[in-house]
Amino acid sequence: MSRIKGQKRISIGSGAVESAVKQIDRRVKISGAQWSAQNVPKVLAQRCAYLNGCFSV
């Protein structure tokens, strides 16, 4: 489902969000990985900042 705002088509469905959550879940649960519940939000915040162009390596 999408909506047109101005000249842009904006998705209002939850499919993209659900897909992103599944990808994150798979990456957190990869074999051999040792994640602390305290570290996951920090890593996610860094990843989001990187994807939004607010963080560079």
C-alpha positions as a Python dict, from the first residue, in 0.01 Angstrom:
ca = {
    (1, 'M'): (0, 0, 0),
    (2, 'S'): (131, 344, -78),
    (3, 'R'): (28, 705, -65),
    (4, 'I'): (130, 989, -293),
    (5, 'K'): (256, 1302, -118),
    (6, 'G'): (354, 1576, -357),
    (7, 'Q'): (556, 1403, -628),
    (8, 'K'): (679, 1121, -402),
    (9, 'R'): (518, 783, -344),
    (10, 'I'): (543, 691, 24),
    (11, 'S'): (491, 337, 150),
    (12, 'I'): (246, 316, 439),
    (13, 'G'): (255, -63, 470),
    (14, 'S'): (442, -247, 743),
    (15, 'G'): (619, -491, 509),
    (16, 'A'): (945, -295, 494),
    (17, 'V'): (956, -257, 872),
    (18, 'E'): (880, -626, 929),
    (19, 'S'): (1153, -722, 683),
    (20, 'A'): (1408, -500, 861),
    (21, 'V'): (1317, -650, 1199),
    (22, 'K'): (1363, -1003, 1061),
    (23, 'Q'): (1706, -911, 919),
    (24, 'I'): (1818, -764, 1251),
    (25, 'D'): (1688, -1070, 1435),
    (26, 'R'): (1884, -1304, 1206),
    (27, 'R'): (2206, -1104, 1246),
    (28, 'V'): (2178, -1096, 1624),
    (29, 'K'): (2127, -1473, 1631),
    (30, 'I'): (2412, -1579, 1400),
    (31, 'S'): (2603, -1882, 1521),
    (32, 'G'): (2910, -1806, 1728),
    (33, 'A'): (2796, -1453, 1812),
    (34, 'Q'): (2789, -1355, 2176),
    (35, 'W'): (2554, -1065, 2236),
    (36, 'S'): (2481, -901, 2565),
    (37, 'A'): (2128, -764, 2595),
    (38, 'Q'): (2286, -431, 2692),
    (39, 'N'): (2496, -411, 2374),
    (40, 'V'): (2228, -479, 2112),
    (41, 'P'): (2058, -135, 2140),
    (42, 'K'): (2398, 37, 2116),
    (43, 'V'): (2489, -152, 1799),
    (44, 'L'): (2146, -85, 1649),
    (45, 'A'): (2176, 287, 1726),
    (46, 'Q'): (2515, 299, 1551),
    (47, 'R'): (2378, 107, 1251),
    (48, 'C'): (2078, 341, 1220),
    (49, 'A'): (2304, 647, 1245),
    (50, 'Y'): (2529, 505, 973),
    (51, 'L'): (2236, 428, 740),
    (52, 'N'): (2092, 779, 796),
    (53, 'G'): (2426, 943, 711),
    (54, 'C'): (2485, 1071, 1065),
    (55, 'F'): (2779, 841, 1140),
    (56, 'S'): (3089, 764, 937),
    (57, 'V'): (3364, 510, 977),
}
